């Protein structure tokens, strides 16, 4: 995330790892503006994304490949082609777009029910909080039904303004912490499962040895 984001990374205290994040949301939600604010530390002029933008956001501790996928109607059916090997979803919402909040809810629900995304963590960014009519993060939480999503996914929401450069840093700190913790837990679970399997193999071997001993005794 360049020099702009290195400050929050230094406080994470985690080993540098590789992660893949998808940035989703309806068109005009501010995904591309946020991506390049993270990458360059400045607001750049953007046009509606046709296809995707991809950037590697490097910090002291993380290498994050961020895919900003276009949100226009004709592009949304292609979203699933980017789902494989995804670690986290960043779903960006235009907090000022009250007319399409139900549509945003529908799109988010469709995304999290994809088989390839059943284990991802979800960050919802309530963008454009600088606008006077913006819905609060609490209001967006209710409108998107995020509490129900707790049954299937770990999620978090932050209020942000990509233009002003506020809020989203907290969200990416949360992602970094969660991905690191999940990675540790996954490795720990794998070691436990491997140990159990080794024990079961040894137990089966001992049972087989006992059977042979009894066979020769008889």
Backbone as a chain_set.jsonl record, in Angstrom:
{"seq": "XXXXXXXXXXXXXXXXXXXXXXXXXXXXXXXXXXXXXXXXXXXXXXXXXXXXXXXXXXXXXXXXXXXXXXXXXXXXXXXXXXXXXXXXXXXXXXXXXXXXXXXXXXXXXXXXXXXXXXXXXXXXXXXXXXXXXXXXXXXXXXXXXXXXXXXXXXXXXXXXXXXXXXXXXXXXXXXXXXXXXXXXXXXXXXXXXXXXXXXXXXXXXXXXXXXXXXXXXX", "coords": {"N": [[0.814, -1.192, 0.0], [2.151, 1.009, -0.316], [3.957, 3.97, 0.792], [1.999, 5.388, 2.029], [0.384, 3.627, 3.455], [2.058, 2.29, 5.115], [2.346, 2.992, 7.748], [0.21, 1.996, 9.347], [0.727, -0.65, 9.026], [3.071, -1.234, 10.371], [2.394, -1.558, 12.969], [1.219, -3.99, 13.231], [2.702, -6.307, 13.706], [3.179, -8.826, 12.457], [4.189, -11.641, 10.504], [5.36, -11.328, 7.169], [3.166, -12.094, 4.564], [1.406, -13.633, 1.808], [-1.579, -12.582, 0.346], [-4.858, -12.662, -1.112], [-7.225, -10.419, -2.157], [-10.529, -9.477, -2.959], [-12.154, -6.691, -4.282], [-15.34, -5.633, -4.169], [-18.628, -4.487, -5.162], [-21.36, -2.289, -6.049], [-21.526, -0.401, -9.149], [-19.937, 2.797, -9.182], [-19.518, 2.932, -6.467], [-17.107, 3.557, -5.374], [-14.871, 1.963, -5.426], [-12.539, 1.805, -7.1], [-11.384, 4.313, -6.694], [-10.737, 4.042, -3.993], [-8.925, 1.894, -4.099], [-6.702, 3.0, -5.492], [-6.124, 5.108, -3.871], [-5.176, 3.732, -1.687], [-2.967, 2.532, -2.908], [-1.407, 4.63, -4.035], [-1.652, 6.771, -2.348], [-3.045, 9.027, -2.944], [-5.795, 10.807, -4.456], [-7.041, 9.788, -7.524], [-8.131, 10.499, -10.862], [-10.835, 8.656, -12.015], [-12.479, 6.267, -14.176], [-15.509, 4.468, -15.007], [-15.016, 1.071, -14.218], [-14.166, -1.31, -16.571], [-14.112, -4.564, -16.684], [-11.416, -5.31, -14.814], [-9.247, -3.937, -12.257], [-6.015, -4.534, -11.058], [-3.82, -4.605, -8.354], [-0.78, -4.793, -6.508], [-0.468, -4.448, -3.169], [1.844, -3.497, -1.054], [3.148, -3.92, 2.177], [5.051, -3.616, 5.212], [4.567, -6.022, 6.366], [2.758, -7.489, 4.864], [1.851, -8.773, 1.65], [-0.526, -7.89, -0.498], [-2.65, -8.86, -2.975], [-4.832, -7.044, -4.693], [-7.895, -7.114, -6.224], [-9.859, -5.152, -8.102], [-12.983, -5.273, -9.091], [-15.106, -4.559, -11.775], [-18.32, -2.959, -11.376], [-20.589, -2.736, -12.932], [-23.785, -3.567, -14.489], [-23.595, -5.474, -16.66], [-21.194, -6.64, -16.175], [-21.236, -7.924, -13.74], [-22.114, -10.714, -13.816], [-19.702, -11.897, -14.46], [-18.154, -11.872, -12.246], [-17.687, -14.193, -10.707], [-15.578, -15.487, -11.899], [-13.312, -14.57, -10.748], [-13.089, -15.538, -8.217], [-11.613, -17.71, -7.207], [-9.247, -18.93, -4.859], [-9.438, -16.767, -3.144], [-8.956, -14.755, -0.266], [-10.2, -12.759, 1.206], [-13.067, -10.613, 1.087], [-13.712, -7.348, 0.091], [-16.33, -5.372, 0.35], [-17.656, -2.673, -1.089], [-19.733, 0.003, -0.341], [-21.842, 2.558, -1.51], [-22.619, 4.939, 0.573], [-24.361, 6.984, 0.263], [-26.205, 6.26, -1.564], [-29.193, 5.572, -1.346], [-31.287, 4.556, -2.802], [-30.417, 2.235, -4.031], [-29.641, 0.459, -2.084], [-30.911, -1.9, -1.321], [-30.454, -3.439, -3.539], [-27.699, -3.629, -3.426], [-27.527, -5.193, -1.136], [-28.64, -7.592, -2.096], [-26.703, -8.323, -4.012], [-24.439, -8.686, -2.395], [-25.286, -10.854, -0.834], [-25.508, -12.8, -2.825], [-22.826, -13.092, -3.51], [-21.536, -14.077, -1.142], [-22.64, -16.544, -0.919], [-21.498, -18.097, -2.81], [-19.751, -21.072, -3.569], [-16.925, -21.04, -3.639], [-16.316, -18.982, -2.002], [-17.013, -19.474, 0.561], [-15.493, -19.579, 2.857], [-14.274, -17.138, 3.211], [-13.3, -14.018, 4.766], [-15.191, -11.034, 5.409], [-15.148, -7.68, 4.662], [-17.021, -4.84, 4.981], [-17.21, -1.758, 3.513], [-18.431, 1.252, 4.285], [-18.658, 3.602, 2.282], [-18.097, 7.065, 1.288], [-18.795, 8.646, 3.466], [-18.435, 11.279, 3.884], [-20.395, 12.721, 2.665], [-23.404, 14.641, 3.089], [-25.906, 13.322, 3.273], [-25.377, 10.732, 3.833], [-25.797, 7.313, 4.748], [-25.378, 5.913, 7.964], [-22.792, 3.679, 9.259], [-24.082, 1.883, 11.006], [-26.723, 1.979, 10.118], [-26.407, 0.966, 7.547], [-25.505, -1.566, 8.195], [-27.871, -2.707, 9.198], [-29.515, -2.476, 6.909], [-28.224, -4.114, 5.073], [-28.428, -6.51, 6.311], [-26.401, -7.627, 7.906], [-25.98, -8.839, 10.388], [-27.229, -11.304, 10.25], [-25.518, -12.56, 8.552], [-23.532, -13.42, 10.148], [-23.813, -16.057, 10.762], [-22.555, -17.506, 8.826], [-20.206, -16.238, 7.947], [-17.267, -14.439, 8.955], [-17.355, -11.048, 9.655], [-16.948, -7.473, 9.2], [-17.532, -3.983, 9.573], [-16.786, -0.727, 8.372], [-16.944, 2.817, 8.515], [-16.162, 5.12, 5.945], [-14.258, 7.397, 3.88], [-13.187, 7.552, 0.775], [-12.292, 9.666, -0.735], [-11.471, 11.573, 1.154], [-9.653, 10.046, 2.432], [-10.058, 8.55, 4.779], [-10.901, 6.163, 7.344], [-10.857, 3.625, 5.898], [-8.376, 2.55, 6.436], [-8.51, 1.399, 8.982], [-10.177, -0.716, 8.387], [-8.551, -2.304, 6.705], [-6.524, -2.911, 8.459], [-7.941, -4.587, 10.159], [-8.506, -6.691, 8.367], [-5.874, -7.621, 7.885], [-5.136, -8.512, 10.448], [-7.086, -10.513, 10.876], [-6.666, -12.3, 8.733], [-4.087, -13.137, 9.279], [-4.444, -14.368, 11.792], [-6.285, -16.352, 11.084], [-4.695, -17.843, 9.388], [-2.766, -18.833, 11.107], [-4.442, -20.357, 12.767], [-5.424, -22.187, 10.908], [-3.077, -23.556, 10.185], [-2.444, -24.645, 12.679], [-4.68, -26.279, 13.115], [-4.289, -28.068, 11.023], [-1.93, -29.34, 11.831], [-2.849, -30.605, 14.138], [-4.788, -32.31, 13.019], [-3.127, -33.882, 11.405], [-1.573, -35.096, 13.382], [-3.509, -36.577, 14.741], [-4.249, -38.317, 12.704], [-1.828, -39.696, 12.344], [-1.686, -40.948, 14.822], [-3.946, -42.592, 14.661], [-3.151, -44.218, 12.55], [-0.974, -45.527, 13.738], [-2.324, -46.834, 15.769], [-3.957, -48.54, 14.299], [-1.953, -50.098, 13.216], [-0.905, -51.352, 15.509], [-3.131, -52.798, 16.308], [-3.294, -54.549, 14.181], [-0.915, -55.949, 14.542], [-1.449, -57.199, 16.964], [-3.485, -58.883, 16.156], [-2.095, -60.623, 14.436], [-0.348, -61.806, 16.261], [-2.102, -63.209, 17.94], [-3.093, -64.928, 16.035], [-0.903, -66.591, 15.352], [-0.461, -67.753, 17.807], [-2.653, -69.325, 18.092]], "CA": [[0.0, 0.0, 0.0], [3.041, 2.141, -0.457], [4.322, 4.703, 1.992], [0.792, 5.907, 2.665], [-0.215, 2.641, 4.343], [3.057, 1.568, 5.901], [2.235, 3.351, 9.161], [-0.638, 1.058, 10.086], [1.278, -2.001, 8.933], [4.164, -1.444, 11.319], [1.848, -1.884, 14.286], [0.549, -5.287, 13.208], [3.568, -7.296, 14.32], [2.953, -10.138, 11.868], [5.12, -12.035, 9.462], [4.891, -10.973, 5.839], [2.532, -13.205, 3.875], [0.737, -13.296, 0.556], [-3.022, -12.749, 0.409], [-5.62, -12.201, -2.271], [-8.448, -9.735, -1.745], [-11.385, -8.97, -4.026], [-12.948, -5.508, -3.964], [-16.621, -5.736, -4.855], [-19.615, -3.457, -4.88], [-22.028, -1.781, -7.237], [-20.817, 0.66, -9.858], [-19.897, 4.132, -8.565], [-19.412, 2.848, -5.005], [-15.828, 4.145, -4.977], [-13.861, 0.902, -5.288], [-11.287, 2.145, -7.78], [-10.816, 5.448, -5.964], [-10.141, 3.519, -2.761], [-7.765, 1.075, -4.449], [-5.539, 3.818, -5.841], [-5.77, 5.874, -2.677], [-4.324, 2.812, -0.934], [-1.734, 2.265, -3.651], [-0.612, 5.82, -4.327], [-1.786, 7.777, -1.309], [-3.678, 10.231, -3.474], [-7.004, 10.583, -5.245], [-6.805, 9.879, -8.959], [-9.336, 10.53, -11.686], [-11.186, 7.305, -12.447], [-13.63, 6.053, -15.042], [-16.111, 3.178, -14.653], [-14.131, -0.054, -14.51], [-14.625, -2.341, -17.499], [-13.22, -5.682, -16.399], [-10.863, -5.237, -13.465], [-7.931, -3.382, -11.965], [-5.323, -5.368, -10.074], [-2.634, -3.959, -7.812], [-0.155, -5.4, -5.342], [-0.322, -3.469, -2.11], [2.9, -4.05, -0.204], [3.456, -3.295, 3.446], [6.178, -4.271, 5.873], [4.175, -7.34, 6.842], [1.83, -8.173, 3.972], [1.698, -8.514, 0.226], [-1.929, -8.117, -0.804], [-3.072, -8.665, -4.357], [-6.196, -6.524, -4.635], [-8.61, -7.11, -7.498], [-11.004, -4.244, -8.143], [-13.804, -5.819, -10.171], [-16.132, -3.623, -12.212], [-19.62, -3.212, -10.768], [-21.71, -2.492, -13.83], [-24.718, -4.69, -14.652], [-23.154, -6.495, -17.608], [-19.95, -7.239, -15.699], [-21.453, -8.698, -12.512], [-22.095, -12.174, -14.012], [-18.328, -12.372, -14.629], [-17.448, -11.786, -10.968], [-17.298, -15.511, -10.164], [-14.317, -15.936, -12.496], [-12.209, -14.039, -9.941], [-13.28, -15.976, -6.835], [-10.718, -18.784, -6.774], [-8.109, -18.61, -3.977], [-9.65, -15.487, -2.474], [-8.88, -14.8, 1.193], [-11.106, -11.782, 1.818], [-13.876, -9.762, 0.223], [-13.995, -5.982, 0.515], [-17.552, -4.964, -0.347], [-17.744, -1.22, -0.936], [-21.103, 0.498, -0.485], [-22.049, 3.999, -1.588], [-23.504, 5.249, 1.702], [-25.296, 8.021, -0.156], [-27.11, 5.685, -2.568], [-30.279, 4.91, -0.632], [-32.189, 3.897, -3.747], [-29.912, 0.928, -4.463], [-29.086, -0.298, -0.963], [-31.475, -3.256, -1.37], [-29.749, -4.133, -4.62], [-26.375, -3.949, -2.878], [-27.742, -6.334, -0.238], [-28.824, -8.785, -2.927], [-25.423, -8.686, -4.622], [-23.57, -9.209, -1.34], [-25.774, -12.192, -0.491], [-25.126, -13.705, -3.914], [-21.382, -13.322, -3.449], [-21.1, -14.893, 0.0], [-23.174, -17.899, -1.057], [-20.706, -18.846, -3.784], [-18.986, -22.136, -2.908], [-15.511, -20.701, -3.522], [-16.156, -17.88, -1.052], [-17.688, -19.851, 1.806], [-14.585, -19.441, 4.0], [-13.595, -15.843, 3.217], [-13.773, -12.984, 5.674], [-15.863, -9.982, 4.648], [-15.098, -6.303, 5.145], [-17.931, -3.916, 4.307], [-16.759, -0.371, 3.635], [-19.505, 2.22, 4.069], [-17.905, 4.703, 1.684], [-18.718, 8.373, 1.053], [-19.331, 9.175, 4.71], [-18.268, 12.728, 3.872], [-21.582, 13.35, 2.084], [-24.344, 14.979, 4.177], [-27.052, 12.412, 3.336], [-24.857, 9.365, 3.893], [-26.257, 6.392, 5.78], [-24.333, 5.559, 8.926], [-22.444, 2.254, 9.224], [-25.109, 1.122, 11.711], [-27.878, 1.898, 9.219], [-26.045, 0.054, 6.463], [-25.49, -2.907, 8.795], [-29.256, -3.184, 9.221], [-30.049, -2.582, 5.551], [-27.589, -5.247, 4.394], [-28.668, -7.732, 7.071], [-25.089, -8.195, 8.21], [-25.996, -9.691, 11.58], [-27.584, -12.663, 9.816], [-24.362, -13.13, 7.872], [-22.636, -13.969, 11.169], [-23.964, -17.513, 10.795], [-21.726, -18.151, 7.806], [-18.96, -15.536, 7.661], [-16.738, -13.405, 9.837], [-17.48, -9.787, 8.929], [-16.67, -6.226, 9.916], [-17.915, -2.819, 8.767], [-16.172, 0.55, 8.741], [-17.312, 4.006, 7.768], [-14.953, 5.607, 5.277], [-14.329, 8.328, 2.758], [-12.014, 7.346, -0.075], [-11.831, 10.985, -1.167], [-10.755, 12.202, 2.265], [-8.623, 9.131, 2.91], [-10.333, 8.198, 6.17], [-11.736, 5.014, 7.676], [-10.555, 2.32, 5.315], [-7.165, 1.986, 7.046], [-8.961, 0.525, 10.067], [-10.691, -1.931, 7.773], [-7.462, -3.151, 6.223], [-5.869, -3.437, 9.658], [-8.758, -5.724, 10.592], [-8.257, -7.784, 7.422], [-4.536, -8.162, 8.127], [-5.176, -9.272, 11.701], [-7.917, -11.706, 10.726], [-6.014, -13.254, 7.835], [-2.953, -13.716, 9.988], [-4.965, -15.273, 12.817], [-6.873, -17.504, 10.41], [-3.602, -18.648, 8.85], [-2.202, -19.548, 12.244], [-5.404, -21.363, 13.201], [-5.462, -23.228, 9.884], [-1.865, -24.368, 10.334], [-2.568, -25.391, 13.924], [-5.659, -27.348, 12.899], [-3.686, -29.072, 10.152], [-1.002, -30.126, 12.639], [-3.667, -31.463, 14.999], [-5.371, -33.364, 12.184], [-2.045, -34.796, 11.013], [-1.194, -35.873, 14.562], [-4.582, -37.55, 14.974], [-4.149, -39.338, 11.66], [-0.658, -40.524, 12.674], [-2.065, -41.784, 15.963], [-4.861, -43.626, 14.178], [-2.352, -45.174, 11.77], [-0.218, -46.346, 14.689], [-3.286, -47.688, 16.464], [-4.337, -49.613, 13.377], [-0.802, -50.986, 13.113], [-0.842, -52.16, 16.727], [-4.24, -53.752, 16.26], [-2.918, -55.586, 13.225], [0.123, -56.76, 15.168], [-2.112, -58.044, 17.947], [-4.217, -59.93, 15.437], [-1.126, -61.619, 13.962], [0.158, -62.534, 17.433], [-3.135, -64.17, 18.335], [-3.221, -65.928, 14.973], [0.18, -67.576, 15.466], [-0.634, -68.476, 19.068], [-3.693, -70.336, 17.914]], "C": [[0.854, 1.251, 0.0], [3.326, 2.808, 0.868], [3.096, 5.149, 2.757], [0.26, 4.943, 3.706], [0.791, 1.935, 5.234], [2.911, 1.838, 7.389], [1.383, 2.354, 9.924], [-0.059, -0.336, 10.055], [2.325, -2.257, 10.002], [3.66, -1.852, 12.697], [1.257, -3.283, 14.347], [1.384, -6.387, 13.839], [3.396, -8.692, 13.768], [3.954, -10.382, 10.749], [4.519, -11.738, 8.094], [4.366, -12.197, 5.107], [1.844, -12.689, 2.625], [-0.757, -13.568, 0.697], [-3.676, -12.165, -0.838], [-6.959, -11.643, -1.787], [-9.215, -9.284, -2.985], [-12.166, -7.768, -3.519], [-14.193, -5.532, -4.831], [-17.512, -4.569, -4.478], [-20.255, -2.999, -6.171], [-21.168, -0.713, -7.908], [-20.962, 1.984, -9.101], [-19.846, 4.094, -7.042], [-18.112, 3.458, -4.494], [-14.709, 3.139, -4.826], [-12.516, 1.308, -5.874], [-10.6, 3.327, -7.105], [-10.107, 4.974, -4.706], [-8.877, 2.72, -3.054], [-6.537, 1.943, -4.702], [-5.177, 4.817, -4.745], [-4.866, 5.03, -1.787], [-2.963, 2.652, -1.593], [-0.824, 3.482, -3.721], [-0.658, 6.879, -3.233], [-2.404, 9.067, -1.794], [-4.905, 9.847, -4.286], [-6.675, 10.769, -6.715], [-8.143, 9.923, -9.679], [-9.617, 9.136, -12.215], [-12.352, 7.343, -13.417], [-14.236, 4.719, -14.648], [-15.246, 2.015, -15.12], [-14.806, -1.047, -15.438], [-13.666, -3.516, -17.351], [-12.711, -5.567, -14.982], [-9.585, -4.417, -13.447], [-7.29, -4.297, -10.933], [-4.039, -4.671, -9.656], [-2.092, -4.785, -6.651], [0.124, -4.306, -4.331], [0.645, -4.036, -1.084], [3.065, -3.228, 1.063], [4.663, -4.013, 4.035], [5.858, -5.723, 6.194], [3.358, -8.145, 5.838], [2.074, -7.811, 2.515], [0.265, -8.877, -0.134], [-2.155, -7.854, -2.284], [-4.541, -8.281, -4.336], [-6.776, -6.449, -6.041], [-9.842, -6.232, -7.358], [-11.835, -4.641, -9.354], [-14.922, -4.847, -10.492], [-17.506, -3.99, -11.703], [-20.813, -2.982, -11.663], [-22.521, -3.764, -14.085], [-24.152, -5.809, -15.504], [-21.903, -7.222, -17.131], [-20.191, -8.176, -14.524], [-21.496, -10.204, -12.724], [-20.688, -12.748, -14.157], [-17.559, -12.4, -13.315], [-16.901, -13.131, -10.529], [-15.989, -16.025, -10.744], [-13.1, -15.473, -11.689], [-12.199, -14.603, -8.521], [-12.222, -16.95, -6.325], [-9.542, -18.244, -5.956], [-8.227, -17.251, -3.291], [-9.637, -15.666, -0.959], [-9.876, -13.868, 1.867], [-11.854, -11.022, 0.734], [-13.98, -8.386, 0.866], [-15.189, -5.516, -0.31], [-17.789, -3.492, -0.053], [-19.164, -0.762, -1.253], [-21.082, 2.019, -0.575], [-23.07, 4.365, -0.515], [-24.56, 6.282, 1.348], [-26.36, 7.492, -1.114], [-28.208, 4.878, -1.878], [-31.188, 4.118, -1.574], [-31.723, 2.491, -4.102], [-29.356, 0.083, -3.316], [-29.645, -1.719, -0.932], [-30.798, -4.086, -2.452], [-28.35, -4.526, -4.163], [-26.47, -5.147, -1.939], [-27.858, -7.628, -1.028], [-27.509, -9.252, -3.532], [-24.464, -9.27, -3.584], [-23.986, -10.625, -0.955], [-25.403, -13.205, -1.567], [-23.646, -14.072, -3.832], [-21.025, -14.307, -2.342], [-21.65, -16.309, -0.059], [-22.473, -18.699, -2.149], [-19.824, -19.859, -3.047], [-17.532, -21.743, -2.667], [-15.245, -19.607, -2.495], [-16.754, -18.205, 0.314], [-16.813, -19.639, 3.036], [-13.911, -18.073, 4.083], [-14.117, -14.968, 4.35], [-14.285, -11.823, 4.831], [-15.717, -8.645, 5.367], [-16.066, -5.475, 4.319], [-17.442, -2.501, 4.578], [-17.925, 0.545, 3.285], [-18.856, 3.513, 3.586], [-18.768, 5.962, 1.547], [-19.403, 8.92, 2.303], [-19.193, 10.689, 4.801], [-19.487, 13.453, 3.311], [-22.659, 13.534, 3.146], [-25.501, 14.001, 4.333], [-26.63, 10.955, 3.491], [-25.498, 8.568, 5.025], [-25.092, 6.055, 6.697], [-23.967, 4.089, 8.769], [-23.482, 1.38, 9.919], [-26.343, 0.932, 10.836], [-27.604, 0.926, 8.079], [-25.973, -1.383, 6.973], [-26.885, -3.505, 8.799], [-29.787, -3.414, 7.813], [-29.467, -3.764, 4.781], [-27.834, -6.574, 5.111], [-27.388, -8.419, 7.504], [-25.105, -9.118, 9.424], [-26.374, -11.13, 11.232], [-26.404, -13.351, 9.142], [-23.38, -13.754, 8.861], [-22.72, -15.486, 11.248], [-22.986, -18.206, 9.859], [-20.357, -17.519, 7.616], [-18.564, -14.618, 8.815], [-16.762, -12.092, 9.064], [-17.181, -8.602, 9.851], [-17.087, -5.09, 8.996], [-17.203, -1.583, 9.295], [-16.801, 1.658, 7.911], [-16.06, 4.625, 7.177], [-15.29, 6.692, 4.264], [-13.058, 8.165, 1.944], [-11.431, 8.681, -0.519], [-10.991, 11.647, -0.077], [-9.653, 11.315, 2.831], [-8.811, 8.714, 4.355], [-11.126, 6.895, 6.26], [-11.276, 3.677, 7.155], [-9.28, 1.702, 5.89], [-7.526, 1.018, 8.169], [-9.459, -0.803, 9.506], [-9.591, -2.862, 7.304], [-6.59, -3.657, 7.369], [-6.609, -4.681, 10.143], [-8.531, -6.927, 9.683], [-6.913, -8.437, 7.706], [-4.507, -9.012, 9.39], [-5.929, -10.584, 11.524], [-7.252, -12.74, 9.832], [-4.838, -13.918, 8.524], [-3.417, -14.727, 11.032], [-5.56, -16.525, 12.199], [-5.796, -18.431, 9.886], [-2.971, -19.474, 9.961], [-3.129, -20.674, 12.678], [-5.478, -22.51, 12.209], [-4.257, -24.153, 10.002], [-1.922, -25.229, 11.594], [-3.531, -26.562, 13.752], [-5.086, -28.454, 12.027], [-2.73, -29.962, 10.949], [-1.758, -31.082, 13.558], [-4.244, -32.624, 14.199], [-4.321, -34.381, 11.754], [-1.637, -35.688, 12.182], [-2.232, -36.944, 14.872], [-4.509, -38.679, 13.96], [-2.958, -40.266, 11.916], [-0.968, -41.471, 13.829], [-2.973, -42.926, 15.524], [-4.129, -44.677, 13.349], [-1.578, -46.111, 12.696], [-1.133, -47.32, 15.419], [-3.72, -48.853, 15.584], [-3.197, -50.623, 13.224], [-0.678, -51.905, 14.317], [-1.953, -53.2, 16.765], [-3.929, -54.905, 15.313], [-1.867, -56.517, 13.791], [-0.48, -57.707, 16.201], [-2.866, -59.187, 17.303], [-3.269, -61.028, 14.97], [-0.583, -62.451, 15.118], [-0.833, -63.602, 17.882], [-3.282, -65.286, 17.318], [-2.161, -67.022, 15.122], [0.09, -68.369, 16.772], [-1.652, -69.601, 18.924], [-3.216, -71.457, 17.0]], "O": [[0.396, 2.362, 0.264], [2.986, 2.288, 1.93], [3.131, 5.278, 3.981], [-0.263, 5.373, 4.735], [0.417, 1.071, 6.027], [3.305, 1.01, 8.21], [1.759, 1.908, 11.008], [-0.318, -1.133, 10.957], [2.451, -3.381, 10.489], [4.404, -2.421, 13.496], [0.832, -3.722, 15.416], [0.835, -7.308, 14.444], [3.457, -9.661, 14.525], [4.485, -9.453, 10.141], [3.314, -11.882, 7.891], [5.045, -13.222, 5.038], [1.717, -11.483, 2.411], [-1.158, -14.654, 1.117], [-3.12, -11.299, -1.514], [-7.718, -12.321, -1.095], [-8.628, -8.775, -3.939], [-12.771, -7.822, -2.448], [-14.119, -5.462, -6.058], [-17.192, -3.773, -3.595], [-19.755, -3.284, -7.26], [-20.217, -0.195, -7.322], [-21.984, 2.245, -8.466], [-20.101, 5.106, -6.39], [-18.015, 3.833, -3.326], [-13.705, 3.42, -4.172], [-11.48, 1.172, -5.224], [-9.378, 3.341, -6.962], [-9.014, 5.44, -4.385], [-7.876, 2.849, -2.348], [-5.456, 1.657, -4.189], [-4.051, 5.312, -4.699], [-3.909, 5.538, -1.203], [-1.933, 2.638, -0.919], [0.382, 3.38, -3.494], [0.186, 7.775, -3.189], [-2.299, 10.096, -1.126], [-5.037, 8.711, -4.742], [-6.1, 11.784, -7.107], [-9.156, 9.446, -9.169], [-8.738, 8.502, -12.798], [-13.108, 8.313, -13.475], [-13.562, 3.905, -14.016], [-14.801, 1.977, -16.267], [-15.882, -1.563, -15.136], [-12.536, -3.465, -17.837], [-13.484, -5.708, -14.035], [-8.93, -4.228, -14.472], [-7.97, -4.781, -10.027], [-3.267, -4.207, -10.496], [-2.854, -5.4, -5.904], [0.86, -3.359, -4.605], [0.3, -4.949, -0.333], [3.115, -1.999, 1.023], [5.223, -4.916, 3.413], [6.757, -6.559, 6.286], [3.275, -9.368, 5.955], [2.454, -6.685, 2.194], [-0.112, -10.047, -0.079], [-1.883, -6.761, -2.782], [-5.397, -9.098, -3.998], [-6.217, -5.803, -6.927], [-10.753, -6.536, -6.588], [-11.452, -4.385, -10.496], [-15.61, -4.364, -9.593], [-17.843, -5.169, -11.6], [-21.95, -3.03, -11.194], [-22.025, -4.879, -13.923], [-24.22, -6.976, -15.116], [-21.586, -8.303, -17.629], [-19.432, -9.125, -14.328], [-20.963, -10.936, -11.89], [-20.494, -13.953, -13.996], [-16.434, -12.896, -13.268], [-15.778, -13.213, -10.033], [-15.353, -16.9, -10.156], [-11.985, -15.937, -11.926], [-11.38, -14.185, -7.703], [-11.966, -17.003, -5.122], [-8.927, -17.239, -6.312], [-7.22, -16.658, -2.903], [-10.229, -16.608, -0.431], [-10.347, -14.149, 2.969], [-11.356, -10.815, -0.373], [-14.299, -8.271, 2.049], [-15.075, -5.293, -1.516], [-18.083, -3.11, 1.079], [-19.72, -1.098, -2.299], [-20.388, 2.686, 0.193], [-24.264, 4.122, -0.689], [-25.549, 6.432, 2.065], [-27.311, 8.203, -1.439], [-28.152, 3.649, -1.835], [-31.786, 3.12, -1.172], [-32.544, 1.638, -4.44], [-28.669, -0.909, -3.56], [-28.933, -2.65, -0.555], [-30.597, -5.29, -2.292], [-27.871, -5.617, -4.471], [-25.597, -6.015, -1.944], [-27.25, -8.638, -0.673], [-27.232, -10.451, -3.561], [-23.757, -10.238, -3.864], [-23.136, -11.496, -0.77], [-25.028, -14.336, -1.259], [-23.267, -15.221, -4.056], [-20.291, -15.266, -2.578], [-21.183, -17.185, 0.669], [-22.818, -19.857, -2.386], [-19.225, -19.536, -2.021], [-16.964, -22.066, -1.625], [-14.094, -19.332, -2.154], [-16.975, -17.309, 1.128], [-17.332, -19.529, 4.147], [-13.056, -17.866, 4.944], [-15.234, -15.156, 4.831], [-13.872, -11.646, 3.685], [-16.11, -8.498, 6.524], [-15.949, -5.413, 3.095], [-17.282, -2.098, 5.729], [-18.353, 0.608, 2.133], [-18.545, 4.402, 4.379], [-19.991, 5.92, 1.674], [-20.446, 9.569, 2.222], [-19.768, 11.314, 5.692], [-19.604, 14.669, 3.461], [-22.818, 12.677, 4.016], [-26.033, 13.864, 5.434], [-27.44, 10.048, 3.301], [-25.712, 9.086, 6.121], [-23.954, 5.929, 6.247], [-24.746, 3.321, 8.203], [-23.742, 0.261, 9.478], [-26.937, -0.146, 10.814], [-28.48, 0.151, 7.695], [-26.343, -2.314, 6.258], [-27.068, -4.67, 8.447], [-30.433, -4.427, 7.548], [-30.142, -4.348, 3.934], [-27.493, -7.636, 4.592], [-27.293, -9.646, 7.476], [-24.332, -10.074, 9.486], [-25.883, -12.069, 11.86], [-26.3, -14.578, 9.159], [-22.502, -14.523, 8.47], [-21.799, -16.133, 11.746], [-22.628, -19.364, 10.076], [-19.43, -18.193, 7.167], [-19.409, -14.099, 9.543], [-16.252, -12.021, 7.945], [-17.163, -8.713, 11.077], [-17.007, -5.217, 7.774], [-17.037, -1.412, 10.503], [-17.146, 1.457, 6.746], [-15.014, 4.657, 7.825], [-16.439, 6.87, 3.858], [-11.981, 8.588, 2.366], [-10.215, 8.814, -0.664], [-9.931, 12.21, -0.353], [-8.819, 11.771, 3.614], [-7.834, 8.54, 5.083], [-11.915, 6.567, 5.373], [-11.298, 2.688, 7.887], [-9.106, 0.484, 5.845], [-6.926, -0.049, 8.295], [-9.201, -1.868, 10.067], [-9.685, -4.076, 7.484], [-5.981, -4.721, 7.259], [-5.997, -5.691, 10.49], [-8.38, -8.052, 10.161], [-6.816, -9.663, 7.764], [-3.927, -10.097, 9.404], [-5.47, -11.638, 11.966], [-7.272, -13.931, 10.141], [-4.616, -15.119, 8.371], [-2.852, -15.815, 11.144], [-5.374, -17.628, 12.713], [-5.944, -19.652, 9.926], [-2.678, -20.656, 9.786], [-2.687, -21.796, 12.927], [-5.584, -23.672, 12.603], [-4.39, -25.375, 9.928], [-1.507, -26.388, 11.587], [-3.251, -27.682, 14.178], [-5.355, -29.634, 12.252], [-2.714, -31.181, 10.773], [-1.354, -32.232, 13.735], [-4.2, -33.774, 14.635], [-4.579, -35.585, 11.735], [-1.386, -36.88, 12.007], [-1.889, -38.073, 15.222], [-4.683, -39.849, 14.303], [-3.062, -41.478, 11.728], [-0.571, -42.636, 13.82], [-2.806, -44.07, 15.947], [-4.435, -45.867, 13.425], [-1.527, -47.321, 12.476], [-0.775, -48.473, 15.658], [-3.838, -49.991, 16.041], [-3.425, -51.827, 13.116], [-0.382, -53.091, 14.173], [-1.746, -54.334, 17.197], [-4.245, -56.063, 15.585], [-1.907, -57.725, 13.559], [-0.078, -58.865, 16.306], [-2.894, -60.306, 17.816], [-3.578, -62.214, 15.084], [-0.379, -63.657, 14.978], [-0.46, -64.74, 18.166], [-3.557, -66.434, 17.668], [-2.462, -68.213, 15.033], [0.516, -69.522, 16.832], [-1.537, -70.663, 19.536], [-3.963, -72.399, 16.736]]}, "num_chains": 1, "name": "protein.A"}
